[in-house]
Amino acid sequence: MAYDTYLADRIRQQLREMHVPFSELKMMGGLCFKVDNKMLCGIHTDKKYGDNLLMARVGPDAYEEELLKPHCLPMDFTGRPMKGYIFVTPEGFDADEDLAYWLSLCLAFNPTAKSSKPKKK
């Protein structure tokens, strides 16, 4: 199953409205949005859950508090939860205001986030 292109369009539109330069990277059957060459958020099709989830890189400080909210899950597609990253179920980003909240939270963490090391060819 491919990622939700409508959700991708919504993310693009909101980032453009916020005047945030971003890039996109298709990976693992999903789509990753990057700001300053660092992962901001993404769309992941979860086989267990059976739907598209928003991957949000909220950072370690916001991680525990955000996980307490409805519609939030630990990001664990590798089998081990990744601190600072959460999954948000569709009910948690259905409204534009909710999606804007998650994008703002991700953007607030992005300046302090570490970028991935470039892969050697």
C-alpha positions in Angstrom: 0.0 0.0 0.0 1.4 3.4 -1.0 1.4 6.4 1.4 -1.6 8.8 1.5 -1.0 11.4 -1.3 -3.8 13.6 0.1 -2.0 13.8 3.4 1.2 14.6 1.6 -0.5 17.4 -0.2 -1.9 18.8 3.0 1.6 18.8 4.6 3.1 20.5 1.6 0.4 23.1 1.6 0.9 23.9 5.3 4.7 24.0 5.1 4.4 26.4 2.1 1.9 28.6 4.0 4.4 28.8 6.9 7.1 29.7 4.3 9.2 26.7 5.3 11.7 25.5 2.7 11.5 21.7 2.7 12.5 18.6 0.6 10.9 15.2 0.3 12.4 11.7 0.3 10.6 8.5 -0.5 11.7 5.8 1.9 10.4 2.4 3.1 7.1 2.8 1.2 6.4 6.1 2.8 7.4 9.8 2.4 9.7 11.8 4.6 9.6 15.6 4.7 13.0 17.2 5.6 13.9 20.8 6.7 17.5 21.8 6.9 18.4 18.3 5.7 16.9 16.8 8.8 13.8 14.7 9.1 10.8 16.8 10.1 7.9 14.4 9.7 6.7 11.7 7.4 3.9 9.4 6.3 4.1 5.7 7.1 1.7 3.0 6.0 1.4 0.8 9.1 0.5 -2.9 8.4 -0.4 -3.5 12.1 -2.6 -0.5 12.3 -3.9 -0.8 8.8 -3.8 2.9 7.9 -1.4 5.8 7.2 0.2 7.3 10.2 1.9 10.7 10.6 5.5 10.2 11.8 6.3 13.3 13.9 9.8 14.1 15.1 8.9 16.0 18.3 12.2 15.5 20.2 13.0 13.9 23.5 11.6 16.7 25.6 8.1 16.6 24.2 8.1 12.9 23.6 6.6 11.6 26.9 3.9 14.4 27.1 2.8 13.9 23.5 2.5 10.1 23.9 -0.2 10.7 26.6 -2.4 12.4 24.1 -5.2 10.4 22.3 -4.2 9.2 18.9 -0.5 9.1 19.6 1.6 5.9 19.6 5.3 5.2 20.0 7.1 5.0 16.7 8.2 1.4 16.7 8.3 0.1 13.1 11.7 -1.3 13.8 10.4 -3.3 16.7 11.9 -0.9 19.2 10.4 2.6 20.0 12.5 5.5 18.9 12.7 8.3 21.5 11.7 11.7 20.2 9.5 10.2 17.3 5.8 9.4 17.6 3.1 8.1 15.3 -0.1 10.0 15.1 -3.2 8.1 13.9 -5.5 9.7 11.3 -8.0 10.9 14.0 -5.2 13.1 15.4 -4.4 15.0 12.3 -7.8 15.0 10.5 -8.5 18.7 11.1 -6.1 21.2 9.5 -5.6 22.8 13.0 -4.4 19.4 14.3 -2.0 18.9 11.4 -0.7 22.4 11.9 -0.1 21.6 15.6 2.1 18.6 14.8 4.0 20.4 12.1 4.7 23.3 14.5 5.9 21.0 17.2 8.2 19.3 14.7 9.5 22.6 13.4 10.2 23.8 17.0 12.4 20.8 17.5 14.1 20.8 14.1 16.8 23.5 14.8 18.2 21.3 17.7 17.8 18.0 15.9 20.8 16.2 14.6 21.0 15.4 10.9 21.7 11.9 9.7 25.2 11.1 8.6 25.4 11.0 4.8 25.8 7.5 3.5 29.0 6.7 1.8 28.8 5.6 -1.8 
